[in-house]
């Protein structure tokens, strides 16, 4: 302050200088002072004066302040003062507080222009913005925070120009993204505000910011701050996310592919206690719902919208939104925005529409969410915006959803109406709204019912079956007839709201119903009062409000002409056109028809699908109906001006086309049936193939089982034969026929065979012994490569010998088992003979006893011989085991020698390879020398001559050695 007094002259200076003079002295001090402290004090004083004397400081000091930024970068304090001063000059935010101190002639507009002018001066030199970006890299709070505020103010004043400078600056956007990672919340939060201004209406910067990991950082901030319960920081982050995603297909796709939609689900987890919502929470949740709508907006590409809708269903976001929709205690504006959000999440997505149809409200008994919403739509005590949101939700549910359309219309048909009246259906609510005394309910119900018929000729025909009971005692009338009755009564019914609105809604319903449905047109023309009513409405000269009704009546009459199938003689196309020409005039009719598309409310409704109206009186047209008008207006105009001959030609062409279409349809049907038959035949062939494979495997299994049964049968047959032989031998022994010699002869034959086999085995053993001896002799010779091959052969012979010895051992074991078996059979024979000898004693007992004793002696002798032979065989078996052991030891020795020889052979091969390499090198060198000699003209001998000479020398040397 002492410095400021000195500059301003102090108390002894007499009159106080003006603000402009003081600022001029301070600017001179900043420009001329050599001491940093003096310049710093001068800049601090300019900062304190910049709020009150903004204009003077801006024009006189801006250049000096920029110079300070360029020259005094080492002192963070003076840089901070300079940035704060520039912020006060450029920003308009401070003017509201200082507005009372300004002179009366300075208006707010002039203040805004002042900030814009100072911004233009600052950014005129692009280096100033680049310099400011470098200050944002400084970690010092005194520099970074004023720099963030100044750049934000520059973007507010001259956004596109500053955006372009930052875009072309190297790493400009990346430097700003680092602000989100600052640990100081003040800088981080102001960084979010800076990025909000930076990303406004600039797709290129939006893409760069998104690919600098902005989504991850912003969602982390939202989560850390408590999602919807967070403060204003959450609101700022959500606004920045909207800037990045709105109308930016690339960023929307990146957001979806990065699995960031899944992270939005916790935002909408609302507890059971929904009382006491703070204003900030309402704002945050409102922005969160808007962010969801940005991703599934009808203006986005259909593919991107559909992909986001499916992701929201699979991650549970749609289910969470439906929970809020059916919850109690939710504020009205949040409920309205939730309905709009759910509407766009399910619009045109069959999977989401099916889920929404299954949602029930938590009531007793439970009611469908669609029914609950329709009850709010036709309730005139509900807020207007809420009713519009419910209508939009119902429209989105039926959009491209023929299944849903059928379910709604089915609630109106006689066969499906609940006779008990315990539950209210969607059809009953729509009919109740259509015929209520509230014009807004009439309009909403008519538009909702029109959407249930949109592009669905089958349902248009089915709706003709709907009958309504108007009053007790009177016969029921059709829904079509009741609509025309209410339309013709017009002003006679006392209604709340606009009477034009009711008629416009009914006319839109009738136009949608009759378009592209000749049967409905015929039903409408059956009532003889309808055509005179329409022509009377069109022909009258009414006020401006009624012109819209006249235009819709003209459209309805034109639909009756264009889609007329001439099934009624009195209402053929030609007669209706003659009626128009006589009573209205063609030009007048076309003029009245044009009233629709020229209406201001028509243009508003054609802009977007969501019905958004400022007041109920402006609710006249539906978005889908504007498409129908655009499609039919030109067609009806042509149809009115066509002559009868042209109509006949057109009918003939239509008939030809219909015949052609019928033929094509027939062939398509035939082709479709043939395709189905072909598919069925393919399926049958596949099933037959599989059955054939199963049967083949079953046959193979059965064949193997049959073979097993055959083998078992043969074994049983053999065993049965042996049993028969034993049985016969027993009977013969009982008759004393003397069968024992035959058995003994068999045993002898078997013993002879065993002896022969034994001799053969001994011969084989001798051969193996000779082979072993040969191998031993080969072992004593020198260990060359040929010996190693012989040893290998010997080893192979040893292995064969080993296998043959094993076979011999098995044969000996089988022979010993056969001998033991024969011995047991002999014992059985002896026992049988003893048992048979007791009852046969009689007169010839002595003779039999003698024979038995003789037989016993012979048997004992044979048994002794067999025992001796078995003993000899066992001894031979032991000898063979010894031979086998010796052969095994010999084989092991030979294997060791073989491994040694193989090692020596490998070493010799290695030496040979080295010699071959040396010889090859020498040959190359000799060949090179020969070539050089040939080039020099010296005679060179060929290799053949050299070899023949070498051979002769070797012969002479051998002859000399022989003589010696």
Secondary structure, DSSP 8 states (H G I E B T S, - for coil): -HHHHHHHT-GGGSS---HHHHHHHHHHHHHH--SHHHHHHHHHHHHHHHTTSHHHHHHHHHHHHHHHHHH-TT-HHHHHHHHHHHHHHH-STTHHHHGGGS-TT--HHHHHHHHHHHHHHHHTSHHHHHHHHHHTT---HHHHHHHHHHHHHHHHHSHHHHHHHHHHSTTHHHHHHGGGG-SSHHHHHHHHHHHHHHTTT-HHHHHHHHHTTHHHHHHHHHHHTTGGGS-HHHHHHHHHHHHHHTT-HHHHHHHHHTT-SGGGGGGG---S------HHHHHHHHHHHHHHHHHT-TTS-HHHHHHHHHHHHHTTHHHHHHHHHH-SS--HHHHHHHHHHHHHHHTT-HHHHHHHHH-EES-SS-EEHHHHHHHHHT-TTS-HHHHHHHHHHHHHHHTT-HHHHHHHHHTTSGGGS-TT--S--HHHHHHHHHTSSBHHHHHHHHHHHHHHHTT-HHHHHHHTT-EE--STTS--EEHHHHHHHHHHHGGGS--BS-HHHHHHHHHHHHHHHHTT-HHHHHHHHHSHHHHHHHHHHHHS---HHHHHHHHHHHHHHHHHHHT--S-SGGG-HHHHHHHHHHHT-HHHHHHHHTHHHHSHHHHHHTT-SS---SSGGG----HHHHHHHHHHHHHHHHHHH--HHHHHHHHHHHHHHHHHHHHHHHHHHHHHHHHHHHHHHHHHHHHHHHHHHHHHHHHHHHHHHHHHHHHHHHHHHHHHHHHHHHHHHHHHHHTT--THHHHHHHHHHHHHHHHHHHHHHHHHHHHHHHHHHHHHHHHHS---HHHHHHHHHHHHHHHHHHHHHHHHHHHHHHHHHHHHHHHHHHHHHHHHHHHHHHHT-STTHHHHHHHHHHHHHHHHHHHHHHHHHHHHHHHHHHHHHHHHHHHHHHHHHHHHHHHHHHHHHHHHHHHHHHHHHHHHHHHHHHHHHHHHHHHHT-----HHHHHHHHHHHHHHHHHHHHH-
